[in-house]
Amino acid sequence: MPHSLPATIALLALLAFALPAAAHGPSVEIGAEGLAPAELRVEPGETVHFQNRDIGARRVRGAEDAFRSPELAPGSGWHLRFGFPGRFDYEVEGRPGLQGTILVGETAAAP
């Protein structure tokens, strides 16, 4: 027996809520051992999720202050969309020497 359009829409809505949440996409974890990964390659327009898995509050800051996260408490995260190609170096404040790179687009293919 064919379903009516409203019944089909209601069923799809229920299934959407029952499915697990989609992953955040590309991500960087800040942990006691460092960054995972320390270098991440993405396409223009992608959003990178920075997750603080360390024991202290941390802030992600781009080279020359190109971007800066709010203070990330342990267990919290922050998203940043990279809209155009380039190389984006950053450091983790509160962890001297902890640095990473986001490579976006064509720059991602270069050494």
Protein Blocks (a to p, Z undefined) as FASTA:
>chain_A
ZZdfklmmmmmmmmmmmpccddebjaddddfkbccdfbdcddehiacddddfbfbdcddd
dehhlaccddddehiacddddfbgcddddddehiahiacdddehjllmpZZ
